[in-house]
Amino acid sequence: MHDLILTKGKIIDVRSRRILEADILIKDGIIIRIGSLAGEETEKVVDVSGQHIAPGLIDSHLHIESSLLSPIEFCKEAVRHGTTSLFTDPHEIANVCGRKGIDLFLKQSDIVPLDMYVGIPSCVPATDLEDAGASIAIEDIKELIPDRRIFGLAEMMNFPGIIHDLGDARKKVELVFNAGKIVDGHCPGVTGDNLKKYISNGKNDDIVRIMSDHETISLDEVIEKNRLGMYIALRYGSAAKDLERIFPGLLKANIDLDRFMLCSDDIDPFDLSEEGHVDRIVKKTREIIQKHTSLNLEQATILAIRLATLNPSNYFSKFYRFHGFPQTGEIAEGKKANLIVFQSLDTLEIDKVIHNGELVVTQNKYTGKHPDFDYSEFFGQVVTGKTFQPEDFKIKPAKSQTSVNVKVIEIIKDSLETGQKIVPFSVVNGEIKTDPEKDLAKIAVIERHRGTGSYSLGFVQGLGLKKGAIASTVAHDSHNLIVAGADDEAMARAVHLLSEKGGGMVVITEKADYFPLKIAGLMSTSKIEKVVDDYHKIKQAVKSTGSPLDNAFMALSFLALPVIPRLKITNRGLVDVEKFQFVDLY
């Protein structure tokens, strides 16, 4: 007796790049036979006449925390969109909670309705220019690496440490590579001899130890990395959409795409709910293929799906072999039965999803289990160490000065990079103030993990705040409390509310609007429908400050990230990222 038969489907063979009509026999989560299965006995037969069957989609790199959803809730929605495997880096929660945060993801991976594998965050804290809530050391990596749920070392962001042999970055890579698992990369703009040194972990022996990159600046850089043996994850998330910028050039240059794959990196709850997950990226990929090649709809679809199935599965094959897991990524005998049934090839709308041989989505409705989980030990992760008053946000230059030139963080539209502007300010009654008419707001980052009371002040242009303040405990990478405002009193009120509530996002004008993120100040305990609704409301509430931005909170969250140029702010001060050092406000 077999578990499941899919009959009369049109199978998308991503390896041979063709479509064939056949039945699929599944037992114990494995594809046993493909062909004519008339007369076979089984527990369940599903007729998929006329529909297309594809391998389940794979997200090769993402941070679930950016969706503001718990891993369980994220995976329930992702699988509805055809994602049956994902490789997540819990870098955000590890910066807040350390090993406890990683352990949370490992426990959730046992109960989610898809294959969720976890990478060990490589850089916690990300830099020594900020105060994170925890650190992940070599000993933690040694203890975690044998775990069957751990795929390897997540993105090695400390490329200067690898190139110049600083700290223990090379030791971390060597440990995981020698253990037989994956090492993901992160090296924007690195080329030439430095790239060879980075990929080989400083050995320059042509062995690829750091195996992938999802941070790319130019087409030439992507081609060079791929030529040297790296896999490239083409990113199409909510914040960064490198796929649109880079993929057309790859197609025009006729580059072999076998070592290219797709990833979301970061996706917000709106995009996930309304547009989809990896299926959204596949649709965009197909659109680009059809625009820039002569491939027809069927050929373009197969190629796009291959980039989200067979290619990432090949990349992670070392991990699969390490634990003896059946490989996924294609429909073939002996492979894991992670499958999608599309309503049509034209729309790529998903009808059914099979994970590990079980139907978990039917008629695009999630029909799997709804596990409960107690997150209470992750509540109340906001400890500022003092009660902030309006006076704490006053910026006072030397008493003798009547005017000062101030370094201002300049938000660049649709970019994680920021500029630096030098703006003259008058000193009035011993302080310099915001100037809403010139879109000049104050910004502060407050350490919120250990209650040290450490904080810094600066100015930002580009949020468009005319009045009030906005604040959040989502502030990459250390996720301290970040607040920006047009007046000191509103900033103090915002900080007090987040401290009292235990994290989330808040808008202060005449009233206070609050979106709770109870899990470590990063994720909600609610279902996706409520998260989408609450997130929409808090984004709309920002309009009351006068800000024209569609998502001011996303822009705000990256202003504390001192690894992306040019000017950023952490709880320790203003950072010139290109020099990788603190700079004076004046």
Buried (B, 14 or more C-beta within 10 A) or exposed (E): EBBBBBBBBBBBBBEEBEBEEBBBBBBEBBBBBBEEBEEBEBEEBBEBEEBBBBBBBBBBBBBBBBBBBBBBBBBBBBBBBBBBBBBBBBBBBBBBBBBBBBBBBBEBBEBBBBBBBBBBBBBBBBBEBBBBBBBBBEEBBEEBBEBEBBBBBBBBBBBBBBBEBEBBBBEBBBBBBEBEBBBBBBBBEBBEEBBBBBBBBBEEEEEBBBBBBBBBBBBEBBBBBBEBBBBBBBBBBBBBBBBBBBBBBBBEEEBEBEBBBBBBBBBBBBBBBEBBBBBBBBBBBBEBBBEBBEBEEBBBBBBBBBBBBBBBBBBBBBBBEBBEBBBBBBBBEEBBBBBBBBBEBEEBEBBBBBBBBBBBBBEBEBBBEEEEBEBEEBBBBBBBBEEBEEEBBBBEBEEEBEEBEBBBBBBEEEEBBBBBBEBEBEBEEEEBBBBBEEBBBBBBBBBBBBEBBBBBBBBBBBBBBBBBBBBBBBBBBBBBBBBBBBBBBBBBBBBBBBBEBBBBBBBBBEEBBBBBBBBBBBBBBBBBEEBBBBBEEBBEBBBBBBBEBEBBBBBBBBBBBBBBBBBBBBBBBBBBBEEEEBEEBB
